Amino acid sequence: MTRILIGGCQQEISTFNPVPCEYDFFDRTYGDEIRTTHEGTGSQIGGALAEFKTALGDDLELIFTYDAEGTAAGPLRHSAFLRIADEFLTPLKDHAGKVDGVYFSMHGAMGTTELLDPEGYLLEEARKILGPEVPIVISMDLHGILTAKMLQNVDGLASFHTYPHVDFEDTGRRAAQILIRIIRDGAKPVAARVRVPAIVRGNELITDTGAFGGQIRYAKNLHDNPAVLSAGFFICNPFTDVPELCSQAYVFTDGDPDLAERSAVEMANEFWPNRHIMQANLVSLEEAVSRGASMAGPLAFTDAADAPSSGAPGDSNAIISEMIRTDYPHSILASVVDPPAAAKAHELGVGATFHTGVGGALDSRFTPLELEWTVKSLSDGKNIKMESWKYILDTGPTAVLTSGNLTLVVMTNSIMMVDRSIFWANDLDPKDFHSTIVKSPQCEPAFFDDWVEANFNVDAPGATSANLKNLGHTICARPMYPLEENTVFVPNVEMFSRS
Ligand SMILES: [Zn+2]
């Protein structure tokens, strides 16, 4: 009987979001709950389960421990992380020396208010508990920051090969396959990684159509070689400012260090010349609003700098403030997280008018927009089904406020605004407005691009700005392109092997 232990812990954070993330922000599942949550689904754990069953059939016992999943946010409060870490690690103690393999589902871009490599900590502590012999394999997001500490404590890893991400299940399957090859075939993993001093953003990262697709195709082709256990390329989350933030190539082979080294270097070398085009193409705030004012519409203004799906608080009013300042002549639809303004509207009721500042309630880089507002409608914000993904959103007490030509959905909770869900949930359709502001790094064409005259990718301030130079990194290794334009890349291979 092959006994495999399964757990997980995943989140990505923006260091530049001043609001810490709390324990309750995580969906936590315990023991066999993990099986019922993931079995038969397209998640990483779901894919790994299916692969283990296919490969091992009845000769398989799965042991589920703990899984904590949080969406993007500000840095995790350290005390909350310690609680999650304890819940992640404690169940492992019952299984030390009794399992043949371990699979953990991770993201890789966590950060706490005190700890800069939480996944490395979890894996190092898990290794201490489970012992040096048992193989541990993880799956990761390609926005994860793979660290030396993580590599010192795992025997294999598989990362997404797609952006936008659609290969959750496949990644879980690839991670499971590595573990199976170690357990069943006696594979001896040896890993090479090459760190590239560049952080990147923008459309060239779309794996189907952009330049970054080249590295991914290279990594996928490597999998055809039976000596290769896994290969991939991390573009990392540029908003997670940690010491090992960078782009990086990795290759795990079965006992072939030369192949691992050669392939990782080649991937990194092919990536480096594309660093210039792998940056976002942005329009300045002033220019976007000025051009929009003279256009027939409809228009979309993409504010990726305040995208909660990337870890921003969602309380930016930068674009609407510029529109109000310049007497923008068209109807505007926008959204903002502002708990006090939402509460005030609920206290006063529909039809009331009041004067208050809106925006900047969480991130002090924004100045509240002081206007006279009318409460158009109120809702509890519960059970909002996303247009794009499976998630159900809870915006908390929510109000639609209007002032002149501006209609604003004011929410209590920071939730993902990658599509039109929050507008529809409040009986508002972007198609009824000249200009809609969407707080998302990447909208599917059907949401806006297919029917608007133009979609301005605005260079606004915020915790998840695609203008990487202006974010204010202080921790990552330097020089780092594009923070230093003249950064030089000399490939340096780091090798890892646990045998
Ligand atoms: Zn990602």
Residues whose N, C-alpha, C, O or C-beta is under 5 A from the ligand:
A	BS01	ZN	D141 H143
